[in-house]
């Protein structure tokens, strides 16, 4: 059975993440140690293992820490499956927002050191944009996309994430998001939940960050993917360096089409999804997209061991 790798985005962080991998996998330990060398003074290991959660949750910290934990989990998994003669090449990779950069790293598009520096800078730029254009995000449950688009047209908020059936995230100024939540409930939404994020991500308020990030991408050498990667922006495969970089820029201010990404991988023959990194958000979303999908979360060594013989 074919497998796909999927990688989590911001919001999956928790204090203590990656410590079990660091203590039990030489390959994972190497990833953490390299991250410390690449970003001296940031204290990636301390943030991951000890927090505090207030510092770990800062966008500039959480994004790079999630990348590092996800890559540590991937290296631990690959080493264990190789030892068990079960290492199989995934048919595709994808990631939710930030996770797309992890997917590109896993697919050999960029080296780990470049990925760490890029993701750290991405987080810093998003924090800067959020301070200039304060805003927020909200999850709207139980409303059609068409109805929510009509709400956003009235309020000025924007569709930010198409996560799974019945769950859509909006983004924008604080006023536009608050007004959208009220209107959505009036139009029949089951629930509107304000998200604990620091800015209006995946909205036009991130365009300043996107253009600055373009300059960072232009300084980074990319290779063609060794494993097909599906981008959030189009829910289609990326093939060239120029296409990948442009989609990473657009992703900062465009909707994340996660439901379409998962459906595309399933249609193209993915029989099992390995969610690699902290948390199990993608596992939950995938099962809402299609309850028959096989999804394995790989965050700790017990899960690495359990997945040695998975497919």
N, C-alpha and C positions, 0 to 999 in steps of 0.2 A: 504494500500500500504506500502511495506517495505521501510525503509529509511537507508541511510548510512551516517556516519560522515566523512568528509574530512577536512584536516587541512593544512593551507598554509605554505610555506617555506620562507627562507630568500629572501628579495627583496620586501616583502609585507608591510614592516614597513613604517610608516608615523608619523610625529609629531602630537600629539593630539589623537593618537589611544588609545582606552580604557577609555578615560576620561568620556564619556557619560555613559558607563557601571558602572564605579566607582561611579558616582554621583547618579545613579538611581537604582542600584541593590545591596542589602546588600550582596548577595552571591558573586557577582563580587568584591565588595569592600574587602571582606574577602580574596579573592585570592591575590589581590594586596598587602594588608597589610602583608599577610604571606610571600610573595616574598621579601618584604623589610626586614623582620626578618631573612629570610634564607640567604640573600646576603647583610648584612649591609655594607654600604659604596659604593655600586654600584649605588644606587638611581634609581631603576627601575621605580618608579612612575614619577619622574622628567624626565627621559629619554623619557618615553612614552608620557607624557602629554605636555612637554615643549621643548624637544630636548636638544641642537640643532641637526639638521638633520645629521651633520657631525659626532657627537658622537653616535647618535642612529644607524647610518649605519655601524659603526665598527662591525665586525663579532661577537666578544665576547659579544657586547651589543645587537645587533639586534636579534640574535637567542633567547636569553633568554627573551627578551621583547616580541617577537612574541609568544613564548610559553605561557607567562603569560596572554597576552591579549586573546589568543585563549581559554585558560582554564577559564578565567573570563567570556567570552561570552558563553562557554558551561554551566557553572554553572548557569548563568542568564537564559539561555534557559531552562535548566532542571527544575529550580524552577518555571518558568512561566508555562511550560507545565504540571508540576505536579499539580500546583494550578488549572489549567483548566481541570484536569483529562484527559490529552492528552499525558502523557509521555509514549512513546513507545520505546522499546529497539531496537537500530539499528542492522541490520543484519551483518554489517561489519564497520570497521574503516580503514582509510588510510590517509597518509599525504605525501606531497611532500618534500623529503629530510629531513630537520629539522622537518617538520610537522609529520614525522613518529614517532618521540619521543613523540609528543603531542598525536597522536593516541594511542600509547602504554599506556600513562598516562590515557587517557580517558577510555581505556579498562581495567584498573586496574592492569596492569603489574607492575607498580611501583607507589610509592606514589608521591604526588606533590613536596614535599621537595627534594626527590632524583632526580626527573626530573629537577628541577630548577638547582641544583648543577651540574648534568651531562651535561645539555645543556650549562651552562656557561663555563664549562671546555672544552666541545667540541668546542665552539667558540674560546676559547683561543688557543687550540691546532691547529686549522685550521689557525689562524692568524700566529702562530709561524711557521708552515709549509710553509705558503705563503711567509714569510720573507726570509726563507732559499731557497725556490724554487719559485722565482717570476714568475707569469704567469697570464693568464686571460681566459676569456670565450667569446664565440660569438654565437649568434643565427643565424642559416642558414635557410632561407626560400625557399621553392619551389625546393628542390632537393631530389632525392631518397636516401634512406639510403645506398644502395649499392654504389652509386656514391660518397657519402660523405665518406664512409669507404675507398674507393680507394684514395680519397684526403688525408685523415688522414694517410694512410699507406705511402704516399709519403712525408708528412710534419712532421710526428711525433706527431701530435695532436691526441686527442682521443674523441670518442663519449661520451658525459656526460649526456645528458637528451634527452629522447624520449618523448616529451611533448604531441604532438598531430599531426595529419596528416599535413605534410608540414612544421613542425617546429621541428628542431633538434638543440641541443646545443652542441658545441664542447668545449674542454678544453685542456690546455697545456701551454707550455712556451709561452712568448709573441711573439717570432719569429714564432713558429709553428702555433699559432692561426692566426697571421697576414697573413702568407703565405697561410694558409687554406682558409681564406676569399677570397683572390685573386683567387685562383684556383677554388673554388666553383662557383664563379661568372662566370669564364671562361667556366665552365662545365654546365652552364645553371641555376644556382641558381638565384632566383628572387631578393634576397637581402641578405646581410651579415651584421649583426649588432653587434658591439663590446659591450659587456655587462658591466655595471658599477658595477663590483664586485672586491674584493680585492685579489683574488687568483685563482689558477687553480683547482677548486673544482671538485670532482668526476673524478679525473685522478690519475695516478700512482704517481704523485708528492705529493699526500696526504697520501701515505703509512706510512710515519713516524708518522703523526698525528693519523692514524688508529691504529697503534700498541700501542701508548701511551693511546689512548682512550680505547683500550681493557683492559688495567690495571685498568682504572676507572670503567669500566663495571663490572669487576671481583669483585670489592669491594661493588657492589650494589646488593641488594636482589631483584630478580624478581619473580613474580607469573605468573601462566598460565593465558592467556587472558580470561576475562569474556565475551568479545565480540571478534569475529574473527577479526584479523588484517592482512592486506595484505602488504607485504614488497616490497619496491622499487626494490630490487635486483633481485627477482625472479618473481614478480607479482603473488605470490601465498600466501596462508595462513601460518602463523607461529603458531607453537603449543607448543614448549618447550622453557624453559629458555635458554638452550644452543644454540638453533637455532636462537632465537631472538637476542641474544648478538652477535653471529657470523655475522648475517646479518647487524647489526648496524656498526660493524667494516668494513665489505666489502662495505657498502654503501658509505663510505667516498671516496673510489677510484674506484667505479664501476658506470656504467650508471644507471640513474634513469628511470625506465620503467613505467612512469606515464600513458601513453596511455593504456598500457596493464593492469595496475591496474584498471583503470576506466572501461574498457571493461569487465574485469573479474567480477567486482561487478554488472554490468548491466546484464550480462548473468546469474549470480547467483540470480537474482530476485530483485535487488535494483531498486525501482521505483522512488525514489527521493533522491537527494544528498543535504545534509546540509553542505555548506562550512562555517566553524566556525572559525572566526578570522579576522584579518585585511585584507582589500583589496578584490578583486574579481577575482584574477588571475585564480583560479581553475575553477570558473564558465565559464570564457571565454574559457579555454582549453577544458572543458567538452563539451561545445556546438560545438566546432570544431571536437571533437571526434565523437559526435553523436548529431545532432541538436534537436533530440526528447527528450533528457534527461531533466528531471526537476531538476533544481539546484537553491537552495535558499542560498543567502549570509547572514550570521548572524554576524554582527559587532557592531551594535548599538541597543539601547533598542527598537526603532521603528521596527526594523527587528525581534527582539525577540518577540515583541507583535504580529507582523504580522504572525509569525510562530507558535503561540500557537496552532492553529487549523490545521496546515499543516499536512496532512496525519496522 
